[in-house]
């Protein structure tokens, strides 16, 4: 008679209550996009890093429409146990870029290891631009933002003009009403005599 029992979760337990894992075969792999997204979200906490630069077409798309694509500008090579990362970044003016680079390496490595178990073996960073925060925010205004602002301004202008026309029409109506009353009083006054 065996001293082992199988529970509902697939673990075999001996009569002493100690769990023994069955060997389940398979592979866990990660799509490049998953690794890129982990890195993109992790990089948001780095002081002095304004953005990861996605190149001309990505930047052009970002200028036209608001986007929250955190993978833009992050290239990765994902193996079974290791990851290599390439980034083009824009740093904040006045910041020590070596410190920004060290932070990128540390945070990227920590988050990838924590979430996937993969080791980051290489992080290559190319600083493509340096901007002040104000310059970056000004440059980051999209066509969509500008159109939204223009539409709101146009709507406000039209509302004010419509209110002005209504007010003017009301004033004209009041004046006409007064004039009609005066004419009626004159007509009635001339008949009574």
Backbone as ProteinMPNN parsed JSONL, in Angstrom:
{"seq_chain_A": "XXXXXXXXXXXXXXXXXXXXXXXXXXXXXXXXXXXXXXXXXXXXXXXXXXXXXXXXXXXXXXXXXXXXXXXXXXXXXXXXXXXXXXXXXXXXXXXXXXXXXXXXXXXXXXXXXXXXXXXXXXXXXXXXXXXXXXXXXXXXXXXXXXXXXXXXXXXXXXXXXXXXXXXXXXXXXXXXXXXXXXXXXXXXXXXXX", "coords_chain_A": {"N_chain_A": [[0.842, -1.183, 0.0], [0.529, 2.248, -0.827], [2.004, 5.173, 0.549], [1.229, 7.637, -0.345], [-0.794, 10.373, -1.426], [-2.831, 12.006, -3.878], [-3.633, 15.365, -4.304], [-6.216, 17.798, -5.232], [-4.907, 19.845, -6.572], [-2.852, 18.771, -7.979], [-0.57, 18.088, -6.654], [1.495, 15.735, -5.054], [1.184, 14.208, -1.994], [2.885, 12.871, 0.713], [2.235, 10.501, 3.415], [3.098, 11.837, 5.608], [2.505, 14.452, 5.185], [4.1, 16.082, 3.594], [4.654, 17.997, 0.712], [5.19, 16.98, -2.638], [6.349, 18.06, -5.687], [5.058, 17.411, -8.893], [6.735, 16.851, -11.955], [6.293, 19.14, -14.411], [6.326, 19.69, -17.747], [7.366, 22.22, -20.095], [7.574, 25.505, -21.641], [8.296, 28.881, -20.84], [7.915, 31.825, -22.438], [8.656, 35.177, -23.575], [7.195, 37.764, -25.346], [8.698, 40.298, -27.386], [7.397, 42.766, -27.12], [6.305, 42.663, -24.543], [8.536, 42.786, -22.851], [9.528, 45.257, -23.706], [7.431, 46.915, -22.848], [7.484, 46.584, -20.051], [9.96, 47.766, -19.531], [9.492, 50.363, -20.564], [7.468, 51.345, -18.842], [8.799, 51.185, -16.402], [10.856, 53.048, -16.783], [9.638, 55.483, -16.462], [9.983, 56.481, -13.918], [12.449, 57.681, -13.681], [14.478, 60.348, -12.826], [15.425, 63.124, -14.736], [15.287, 61.921, -17.177], [13.631, 62.664, -19.997], [12.223, 61.569, -22.175], [11.834, 58.539, -24.081], [13.052, 58.182, -27.231], [11.354, 57.566, -30.152], [12.147, 57.69, -32.802], [11.885, 59.127, -36.153], [9.333, 58.541, -37.536], [7.704, 57.553, -35.461], [7.83, 59.723, -33.711], [6.636, 61.637, -35.325], [4.041, 60.591, -35.554], [3.373, 60.816, -32.876], [3.292, 63.569, -32.67], [1.014, 64.181, -34.044], [-1.206, 62.794, -32.935], [-2.322, 62.21, -29.61], [-0.627, 59.817, -27.651], [-0.102, 56.904, -25.699], [1.969, 55.097, -25.933], [4.245, 53.26, -24.499], [6.285, 51.722, -25.438], [7.62, 52.763, -27.553], [10.619, 53.511, -29.168], [12.152, 51.714, -27.787], [14.192, 49.034, -28.148], [14.587, 45.552, -28.089], [16.304, 42.453, -27.544], [15.325, 39.316, -26.961], [16.156, 36.465, -25.261], [16.244, 32.997, -24.138], [17.107, 33.153, -21.521], [18.188, 35.637, -21.205], [18.308, 39.219, -21.776], [18.798, 41.886, -24.039], [19.078, 45.396, -24.38], [18.294, 48.317, -26.243], [18.218, 51.81, -26.375], [17.062, 55.027, -27.401], [17.298, 58.19, -26.135], [15.987, 61.26, -24.649], [17.43, 63.615, -22.679], [17.082, 65.609, -19.708], [18.074, 68.969, -19.666], [21.014, 69.979, -17.967], [21.198, 67.851, -16.255], [23.103, 65.118, -14.903], [24.221, 62.974, -17.177], [25.476, 60.506, -17.026], [24.605, 59.563, -14.558], [21.881, 59.32, -15.125], [22.015, 57.296, -17.048], [23.076, 55.194, -15.47], [20.922, 54.852, -13.699], [18.952, 54.022, -15.499], [20.012, 51.519, -16.307], [20.037, 50.135, -13.821], [17.313, 50.165, -12.951], [15.99, 49.016, -15.136], [17.188, 46.448, -15.245], [16.481, 45.453, -12.679], [13.6, 45.453, -12.746], [12.993, 43.803, -14.968], [14.181, 41.386, -14.173], [12.73, 40.907, -11.794], [10.096, 40.615, -12.752], [10.173, 38.744, -14.841], [12.261, 36.975, -14.517], [14.355, 36.923, -16.218], [17.727, 37.788, -17.15], [19.211, 40.918, -17.561], [21.603, 41.627, -19.812], [22.81, 43.536, -21.286], [22.674, 47.006, -21.805], [22.207, 49.496, -23.946], [22.452, 52.883, -24.457], [21.575, 55.684, -26.278], [21.964, 59.042, -26.312], [19.946, 61.276, -27.782], [19.087, 63.869, -27.73], [18.987, 66.925, -25.812], [17.037, 68.729, -23.598], [15.29, 71.435, -21.971], [12.819, 71.124, -19.359], [10.633, 72.762, -19.911], [10.952, 73.314, -22.634], [10.676, 70.727, -23.643], [8.002, 70.123, -22.926], [6.668, 72.066, -24.419], [7.387, 71.302, -27.028], [6.132, 68.883, -27.043], [3.467, 69.246, -27.423], [0.728, 68.223, -29.223], [-0.716, 68.036, -32.562], [-3.33, 67.272, -32.291], [-3.871, 68.241, -29.695], [-3.603, 70.997, -30.2], [-5.651, 71.382, -32.09], [-7.862, 70.698, -30.53], [-7.761, 72.719, -28.622], [-8.122, 74.947, -30.308], [-10.697, 74.399, -31.26], [-12.148, 74.599, -28.893], [-11.7, 77.304, -28.252], [-12.943, 78.493, -30.489], [-15.559, 77.634, -30.108], [-16.162, 78.961, -27.696], [-15.96, 81.619, -28.595], [-18.045, 81.701, -30.502], [-20.218, 81.206, -28.836], [-20.196, 83.529, -27.217], [-20.676, 85.479, -29.172], [-23.191, 84.656, -30.057], [-24.684, 85.063, -27.723], [-24.431, 87.85, -27.615], [-25.848, 88.574, -29.931], [-28.407, 87.648, -29.243], [-28.908, 89.296, -27.048], [-28.865, 91.812, -28.272], [-30.988, 91.489, -30.078], [-33.051, 91.224, -28.251], [-32.98, 93.764, -27.059], [-33.641, 95.323, -29.289], [-36.197, 94.326, -29.772], [-37.477, 95.172, -27.414], [-37.322, 97.949, -27.784], [-38.822, 98.234, -30.127], [-41.275, 97.374, -29.18], [-41.781, 99.366, -27.301], [-42.0, 101.525, -29.069], [-44.212, 100.75, -30.591], [-46.151, 100.833, -28.604], [-46.136, 103.583, -28.022], [-47.044, 104.585, -30.473], [-49.579, 103.435, -30.511], [-50.678, 104.685, -28.26], [-50.667, 107.318, -29.163], [-52.406, 107.122, -31.339], [-54.779, 106.315, -30.085], [-55.089, 108.47, -28.387], [-55.559, 110.542, -30.186], [-58.047, 109.839, -31.24], [-59.753, 109.993, -29.129], [-60.237, 112.694, -28.616]], "CA_chain_A": [[0.0, 0.0, 0.0], [1.329, 3.457, -0.977], [1.815, 6.214, 1.565], [1.109, 8.906, -1.072], [-2.129, 10.765, -1.884], [-2.789, 13.137, -4.812], [-4.699, 16.328, -4.027], [-6.86, 18.378, -6.417], [-4.018, 20.79, -7.238], [-1.835, 18.056, -8.731], [0.592, 17.8, -5.824], [1.443, 14.458, -4.363], [1.535, 14.399, -0.595], [3.075, 11.607, 1.408], [1.403, 10.422, 4.618], [3.629, 12.754, 6.615], [2.022, 15.776, 4.845], [5.07, 16.862, 2.84], [4.271, 18.07, -0.697], [6.186, 16.665, -3.658], [5.867, 18.594, -6.961], [5.21, 16.612, -10.104], [7.465, 17.578, -12.978], [5.444, 19.545, -15.531], [7.209, 20.197, -18.791], [6.87, 23.334, -20.889], [8.438, 26.674, -21.757], [7.725, 30.211, -20.649], [8.617, 32.791, -23.292], [8.122, 36.531, -23.518], [7.231, 38.53, -26.581], [9.481, 41.532, -27.274], [6.517, 43.859, -26.663], [6.145, 42.558, -23.093], [9.772, 43.3, -22.262], [9.55, 46.689, -24.02], [6.445, 47.594, -22.013], [8.016, 46.597, -18.687], [11.018, 48.777, -19.512], [8.879, 51.677, -20.77], [6.78, 51.774, -17.624], [9.819, 51.356, -15.363], [11.66, 54.24, -17.05], [8.889, 56.686, -16.099], [10.376, 56.948, -12.592], [13.829, 58.165, -13.688], [14.676, 61.79, -12.888], [16.364, 63.569, -15.76], [14.932, 61.296, -18.457], [12.395, 63.295, -20.469], [11.477, 60.636, -23.013], [12.54, 57.598, -24.944], [12.776, 58.702, -28.568], [10.986, 56.484, -31.055], [12.548, 57.908, -34.182], [11.124, 60.115, -36.92], [7.931, 58.19, -37.782], [7.017, 57.481, -34.171], [7.711, 61.087, -33.212], [5.652, 62.303, -36.175], [2.733, 60.103, -35.105], [3.155, 61.409, -31.56], [2.98, 64.989, -32.856], [-0.323, 64.308, -34.616], [-2.222, 62.26, -32.033], [-1.844, 61.825, -28.279], [-0.442, 58.377, -27.544], [0.514, 56.427, -24.465], [2.769, 53.945, -26.312], [5.485, 53.293, -23.726], [7.294, 50.871, -26.074], [8.256, 53.504, -28.631], [12.025, 53.839, -28.959], [12.811, 50.663, -27.011], [14.455, 47.82, -28.921], [15.098, 44.496, -27.227], [16.541, 41.098, -28.034], [14.942, 38.46, -25.843], [16.539, 35.057, -25.37], [15.598, 32.124, -23.147], [17.515, 33.522, -20.179], [18.812, 36.956, -21.182], [17.719, 40.313, -22.555], [19.646, 43.029, -24.397], [18.194, 46.556, -24.562], [18.813, 49.51, -26.914], [17.312, 52.948, -26.196], [17.408, 56.398, -27.776], [16.606, 58.981, -25.11], [16.152, 62.707, -24.529], [17.718, 63.942, -21.274], [16.8, 66.963, -19.248], [19.249, 69.836, -19.64], [21.572, 70.228, -16.649], [21.29, 66.601, -15.494], [24.273, 64.285, -15.146], [23.753, 61.902, -18.054], [26.003, 59.229, -16.529], [23.686, 59.127, -13.498], [20.648, 58.888, -15.795], [22.345, 55.997, -17.647], [23.171, 54.21, -14.388], [19.553, 54.607, -13.229], [18.275, 53.221, -16.535], [20.52, 50.144, -16.206], [19.628, 49.53, -12.55], [15.855, 49.98, -12.917], [15.65, 48.06, -16.193], [17.633, 45.131, -14.807], [15.674, 45.055, -11.522], [12.203, 45.171, -13.113], [12.95, 42.635, -15.854], [14.485, 40.209, -13.336], [11.62, 40.708, -10.857], [8.852, 40.227, -13.404], [10.312, 37.651, -15.805], [13.346, 36.066, -14.173], [15.424, 37.057, -17.216], [18.85, 38.654, -16.804], [19.573, 41.947, -18.537], [23.05, 41.503, -19.981], [23.336, 44.683, -22.023], [21.788, 48.163, -21.971], [22.867, 50.518, -24.755], [21.651, 54.101, -24.463], [22.057, 56.741, -27.155], [21.306, 60.313, -26.001], [19.719, 61.918, -29.071], [18.795, 65.286, -27.562], [18.947, 67.481, -24.465], [16.058, 69.814, -23.585], [14.745, 71.823, -20.668], [11.464, 70.593, -19.2], [9.706, 73.671, -20.595], [11.129, 73.072, -24.068], [10.112, 69.409, -23.923], [6.542, 70.218, -22.845], [6.227, 72.853, -25.573], [7.556, 70.453, -28.214], [5.297, 67.702, -26.915], [2.089, 69.59, -27.756], [0.384, 67.559, -30.479], [-1.693, 68.675, -33.442], [-4.621, 66.992, -31.671], [-4.032, 69.206, -28.611], [-3.806, 72.319, -30.787], [-6.984, 71.405, -32.682], [-8.83, 70.715, -29.427], [-7.73, 74.069, -28.059], [-8.733, 75.843, -31.292], [-12.143, 74.127, -31.267], [-12.709, 75.17, -27.66], [-11.689, 78.766, -28.412], [-13.968, 78.828, -31.479], [-16.848, 77.418, -29.442], [-16.354, 80.074, -26.757], [-16.184, 82.827, -29.4], [-19.391, 81.613, -31.088], [-21.18, 81.358, -27.731], [-20.242, 84.943, -26.846], [-21.337, 86.217, -30.256], [-24.604, 84.278, -30.023], [-25.267, 85.792, -26.598], [-24.507, 89.26, -28.018], [-26.95, 88.71, -30.896], [-29.655, 87.502, -28.486], [-29.088, 90.505, -26.243], [-29.194, 92.894, -29.206], [-32.346, 91.233, -30.568], [-33.951, 91.529, -27.141], [-33.025, 95.221, -26.943], [-34.406, 95.823, -30.442], [-37.588, 93.942, -29.521], [-37.996, 96.067, -26.388], [-37.476, 99.279, -28.384], [-39.972, 98.164, -31.032], [-42.462, 97.276, -28.346], [-42.017, 100.715, -26.781], [-42.429, 102.367, -30.191], [-45.584, 100.35, -30.917], [-46.993, 101.353, -27.521], [-46.232, 105.028, -28.229], [-47.916, 104.823, -31.63], [-50.94, 103.097, -30.087], [-51.147, 105.74, -27.369], [-50.943, 108.495, -29.995], [-53.615, 106.866, -32.125], [-55.897, 106.317, -29.155], [-55.218, 109.827, -27.89], [-56.128, 111.4, -31.216], [-59.428, 109.439, -31.438], [-60.549, 110.365, -27.957], [-60.519, 114.106, -28.667]], "C_chain_A": [[0.88, 1.237, 0.0], [1.001, 4.444, 0.144], [1.631, 7.583, 0.92], [-0.326, 9.116, -1.522], [-1.998, 11.941, -2.82], [-3.94, 14.069, -4.485], [-5.225, 16.912, -5.333], [-5.948, 19.314, -7.19], [-2.876, 20.096, -7.964], [-0.571, 17.782, -7.945], [0.393, 16.44, -5.174], [1.933, 14.692, -2.943], [1.759, 13.033, 0.029], [2.289, 11.643, 2.712], [1.903, 11.32, 5.726], [3.243, 14.201, 6.296], [3.001, 16.626, 4.059], [4.722, 16.811, 1.352], [5.452, 17.727, -1.59], [5.631, 17.156, -4.985], [6.072, 17.584, -8.07], [5.97, 17.462, -11.11], [6.53, 17.83, -14.148], [6.354, 20.189, -16.555], [6.546, 21.347, -19.54], [7.879, 24.462, -20.906], [7.646, 27.934, -21.48], [8.551, 31.166, -21.492], [7.923, 34.137, -23.196], [8.27, 37.194, -24.87], [8.036, 39.804, -26.351], [8.65, 42.672, -26.699], [6.347, 43.85, -25.145], [7.362, 43.156, -22.396], [9.869, 44.813, -22.5], [8.608, 47.459, -23.096], [6.914, 47.666, -20.559], [9.062, 47.698, -18.562], [10.424, 50.178, -19.62], [8.193, 52.209, -19.529], [7.792, 52.044, -16.514], [10.604, 52.652, -15.547], [10.95, 55.535, -16.663], [9.329, 57.266, -14.761], [11.774, 57.566, -12.556], [13.881, 59.686, -13.832], [15.712, 62.117, -13.951], [16.118, 62.948, -17.121], [13.606, 61.891, -18.907], [11.561, 62.329, -21.302], [12.423, 59.642, -23.663], [12.096, 57.969, -26.354], [12.538, 57.572, -29.543], [11.401, 56.669, -32.494], [11.563, 58.796, -34.909], [9.645, 59.754, -37.056], [7.128, 58.122, -36.488], [6.806, 58.88, -33.612], [6.685, 61.87, -34.015], [4.245, 61.882, -35.765], [2.388, 60.704, -33.752], [2.822, 62.881, -31.632], [1.549, 65.184, -33.357], [-1.395, 63.915, -33.605], [-1.589, 61.94, -30.686], [-1.741, 60.307, -28.215], [0.236, 58.041, -26.233], [1.363, 55.193, -24.747], [4.117, 54.008, -25.603], [6.586, 52.462, -24.361], [8.063, 51.593, -27.167], [9.702, 53.845, -28.273], [12.785, 52.824, -28.131], [12.95, 49.436, -27.905], [15.057, 46.79, -27.983], [15.385, 43.243, -28.037], [16.313, 40.191, -26.838], [15.348, 37.027, -26.146], [15.805, 34.252, -24.324], [15.915, 32.549, -21.727], [17.996, 34.961, -20.059], [18.092, 37.945, -22.088], [18.797, 41.358, -22.822], [18.718, 44.167, -24.79], [18.944, 47.68, -25.265], [17.771, 50.616, -26.796], [17.903, 54.204, -26.812], [16.612, 57.29, -26.842], [16.842, 60.48, -25.289], [16.308, 62.989, -23.038], [17.341, 65.383, -20.969], [18.107, 67.75, -19.157], [19.697, 70.056, -18.2], [21.723, 68.979, -15.798], [22.569, 65.858, -15.865], [23.824, 63.057, -15.934], [24.311, 60.542, -17.652], [25.106, 58.68, -15.42], [22.366, 58.631, -14.086], [20.869, 57.496, -16.392], [22.414, 54.907, -16.583], [21.785, 53.859, -13.846], [18.782, 53.74, -14.213], [18.707, 51.761, -16.418], [19.979, 49.454, -14.956], [18.13, 49.212, -12.545], [15.415, 48.949, -13.95], [15.984, 46.636, -15.743], [16.752, 44.603, -13.666], [14.262, 44.631, -11.93], [12.082, 43.956, -14.025], [13.196, 41.362, -15.048], [13.298, 39.881, -12.431], [10.391, 40.128, -11.554], [8.975, 39.007, -14.308], [11.35, 36.61, -15.409], [14.502, 36.131, -15.158], [16.503, 38.016, -16.719], [19.094, 39.662, -17.918], [21.092, 41.944, -18.619], [23.663, 42.707, -20.678], [22.271, 45.769, -22.102], [22.593, 49.226, -22.706], [21.947, 51.723, -24.86], [22.335, 55.134, -25.347], [21.279, 58.011, -26.813], [21.192, 61.083, -27.31], [19.422, 63.405, -28.959], [18.827, 65.644, -26.081], [18.009, 68.677, -24.521], [15.741, 70.188, -22.143], [13.34, 71.22, -20.578], [10.451, 71.436, -19.968], [9.752, 73.444, -22.108], [10.472, 71.748, -24.46], [8.585, 69.474, -23.93], [5.971, 71.003, -24.022], [6.295, 72.024, -26.85], [6.6, 69.28, -28.214], [3.82, 67.985, -27.193], [1.769, 69.028, -29.135], [-0.575, 68.408, -31.302], [-3.086, 68.468, -32.855], [-4.889, 67.974, -30.536], [-4.345, 70.593, -29.164], [-5.192, 72.438, -31.41], [-8.069, 71.452, -31.603], [-8.918, 72.107, -28.814], [-8.398, 75.066, -29.006], [-10.246, 75.648, -31.327], [-12.811, 74.727, -30.03], [-12.766, 76.696, -27.752], [-12.764, 79.227, -29.388], [-15.355, 78.694, -30.863], [-17.157, 78.556, -28.465], [-16.666, 81.369, -27.498], [-17.613, 82.84, -29.949], [-20.455, 81.791, -30.0], [-21.321, 82.817, -27.322], [-20.978, 85.754, -27.906], [-22.829, 85.904, -30.287], [-25.318, 85.003, -28.888], [-25.423, 87.271, -26.931], [-25.678, 89.486, -28.967], [-28.292, 88.604, -30.166], [-29.954, 88.756, -27.674], [-29.504, 91.68, -27.13], [-30.619, 92.73, -29.727], [-33.37, 91.553, -29.478], [-34.1, 93.037, -26.96], [-33.848, 95.828, -28.071], [-35.886, 95.527, -30.248], [-38.223, 94.855, -28.485], [-38.251, 97.461, -26.968], [-38.675, 99.297, -29.326], [-41.282, 98.122, -30.238], [-42.825, 98.646, -27.768], [-42.559, 101.624, -27.874], [-43.888, 102.053, -30.566], [-46.537, 100.892, -29.849], [-47.191, 102.854, -27.681], [-47.172, 105.342, -29.39], [-49.364, 104.536, -31.236], [-51.513, 104.188, -29.175], [-51.495, 107.001, -28.164], [-52.208, 108.316, -30.79], [-54.827, 106.923, -31.223], [-56.158, 107.715, -28.631], [-55.853, 110.737, -28.926], [-57.568, 111.027, -31.487], [-60.299, 109.943, -30.293], [-60.936, 111.846, -28.066], [-61.726, 114.361, -29.44]], "O_chain_A": [[1.868, 1.293, 0.732], [-0.134, 4.525, 0.613], [1.856, 8.6, 1.577], [-0.999, 8.176, -1.944], [-1.146, 12.803, -2.602], [-5.089, 13.636, -4.395], [-4.743, 16.567, -6.411], [-6.194, 19.557, -8.371], [-2.008, 20.77, -8.518], [0.408, 17.292, -8.506], [-0.715, 16.055, -4.8], [2.978, 15.305, -2.729], [0.925, 12.138, -0.106], [1.739, 12.681, 3.081], [1.185, 11.545, 6.701], [3.608, 15.103, 7.05], [2.743, 17.815, 3.872], [4.518, 15.734, 0.792], [6.581, 18.138, -1.325], [4.551, 16.725, -5.389], [7.135, 16.972, -8.175], [5.845, 18.687, -11.099], [6.038, 16.903, -14.791], [7.075, 21.137, -16.244], [5.32, 21.435, -19.609], [8.922, 24.381, -20.257], [6.474, 28.041, -21.841], [9.756, 31.3, -21.281], [6.764, 34.231, -22.794], [9.348, 37.184, -25.465], [8.055, 40.332, -25.24], [9.142, 43.453, -25.886], [6.255, 44.911, -24.526], [7.224, 43.942, -21.459], [10.249, 45.56, -21.599], [8.955, 48.539, -22.617], [6.758, 48.7, -19.909], [9.051, 48.469, -17.603], [10.8, 51.076, -18.867], [8.319, 53.388, -19.199], [7.659, 53.017, -15.771], [10.977, 53.289, -14.562], [11.594, 56.578, -16.549], [9.072, 58.439, -14.493], [12.239, 57.942, -11.481], [13.399, 60.246, -14.816], [16.749, 61.461, -14.047], [16.682, 63.4, -18.118], [12.573, 61.658, -18.28], [10.34, 62.272, -21.158], [13.627, 59.869, -23.776], [10.9, 58.058, -26.632], [13.403, 56.719, -29.745], [11.029, 55.857, -33.341], [10.53, 59.177, -34.357], [8.784, 60.57, -36.727], [5.99, 58.588, -36.439], [5.731, 59.192, -33.098], [5.943, 62.677, -33.455], [3.356, 62.724, -35.641], [1.236, 61.062, -33.506], [2.139, 63.402, -30.751], [0.943, 66.23, -33.122], [-2.385, 64.629, -33.439], [-0.458, 61.458, -30.623], [-2.639, 59.593, -28.66], [1.05, 58.811, -25.724], [1.472, 54.32, -23.886], [5.024, 54.716, -26.041], [7.719, 52.485, -23.881], [9.065, 51.074, -27.658], [9.973, 54.399, -27.207], [13.95, 53.047, -27.802], [11.956, 48.87, -28.36], [15.933, 47.108, -27.178], [14.78, 43.009, -29.083], [17.014, 40.282, -25.83], [14.94, 36.45, -27.153], [14.867, 34.74, -23.695], [15.109, 32.342, -20.82], [18.192, 35.46, -18.951], [17.378, 37.573, -23.019], [19.604, 41.674, -21.947], [17.7, 43.95, -25.448], [20.093, 47.968, -24.93], [16.592, 50.402, -27.077], [19.113, 54.419, -26.751], [15.389, 57.171, -26.76], [17.766, 60.905, -25.983], [15.438, 62.65, -22.235], [17.29, 66.242, -21.85], [19.11, 67.258, -18.639], [18.872, 70.29, -17.316], [22.319, 69.039, -14.722], [23.055, 65.956, -16.992], [23.121, 62.198, -15.4], [23.676, 59.52, -17.914], [24.873, 57.473, -15.348], [21.798, 57.648, -13.612], [20.015, 56.619, -16.261], [21.871, 53.819, -16.772], [21.508, 52.693, -13.566], [18.047, 52.836, -13.815], [17.865, 50.863, -16.429], [19.516, 48.315, -15.026], [17.731, 48.108, -12.175], [14.563, 48.106, -13.668], [15.154, 45.733, -15.851], [16.33, 43.447, -13.687], [13.783, 43.577, -11.513], [11.158, 43.158, -13.866], [12.491, 40.369, -15.226], [12.906, 38.72, -12.311], [9.723, 39.251, -11.009], [7.99, 38.302, -14.525], [11.324, 35.486, -15.909], [15.521, 35.469, -14.961], [16.22, 38.942, -15.959], [19.175, 39.29, -19.089], [21.782, 42.219, -17.638], [24.881, 42.886, -20.669], [21.115, 45.497, -22.424], [23.543, 49.788, -22.159], [20.802, 51.604, -25.297], [23.521, 55.421, -25.185], [20.063, 58.057, -27.001], [22.199, 61.496, -27.885], [19.488, 64.132, -29.951], [18.709, 64.779, -25.214], [18.156, 69.543, -25.384], [15.896, 69.386, -21.223], [12.748, 70.852, -21.592], [9.532, 70.907, -20.593], [8.716, 73.39, -22.771], [9.796, 71.662, -25.485], [7.946, 68.941, -24.837], [4.92, 70.652, -24.559], [5.366, 72.042, -27.658], [6.288, 68.735, -29.273], [3.006, 67.061, -27.197], [2.465, 69.326, -30.106], [-1.165, 69.368, -30.807], [-3.927, 69.365, -32.909], [-6.001, 68.489, -30.414], [-5.236, 71.282, -28.667], [-5.842, 73.475, -31.278], [-9.068, 72.157, -31.745], [-10.006, 72.607, -28.525], [-9.154, 75.932, -28.564], [-10.996, 76.62, -31.414], [-13.902, 75.291, -30.113], [-13.766, 77.306, -27.374], [-13.427, 80.236, -29.148], [-16.221, 79.544, -31.074], [-18.283, 79.051, -28.417], [-17.536, 82.132, -27.078], [-18.306, 83.854, -29.875], [-21.47, 82.451, -30.222], [-22.434, 83.296, -27.104], [-21.801, 86.611, -27.583], [-23.644, 86.798, -30.519], [-26.43, 85.501, -29.069], [-26.429, 87.884, -26.574], [-26.413, 90.465, -28.834], [-29.209, 89.378, -30.437], [-31.093, 89.22, -27.616], [-30.396, 92.45, -26.771], [-31.371, 93.701, -29.812], [-34.437, 92.094, -29.767], [-35.203, 93.535, -26.734], [-34.654, 96.731, -27.846], [-36.734, 96.374, -30.527], [-39.371, 95.271, -28.643], [-39.276, 98.079, -26.678], [-39.454, 100.25, -29.331], [-42.265, 98.766, -30.603], [-43.991, 99.041, -27.742], [-43.477, 102.408, -27.633], [-44.687, 102.955, -30.822], [-47.625, 101.362, -30.179], [-48.303, 103.35, -27.496], [-47.995, 106.253, -29.303], [-50.269, 105.296, -31.581], [-52.678, 104.566, -29.3], [-52.489, 107.669, -27.879], [-53.005, 109.246, -30.911], [-55.826, 107.543, -31.589], [-57.309, 108.11, -28.45], [-56.622, 111.628, -28.565], [-58.297, 111.898, -31.961], [-61.466, 110.279, -30.497], [-62.012, 112.177, -27.567], [-62.127, 115.514, -29.594]]}, "name": "protein", "num_of_chains": 1, "seq": "XXXXXXXXXXXXXXXXXXXXXXXXXXXXXXXXXXXXXXXXXXXXXXXXXXXXXXXXXXXXXXXXXXXXXXXXXXXXXXXXXXXXXXXXXXXXXXXXXXXXXXXXXXXXXXXXXXXXXXXXXXXXXXXXXXXXXXXXXXXXXXXXXXXXXXXXXXXXXXXXXXXXXXXXXXXXXXXXXXXXXXXXXXXXXXXXX"}
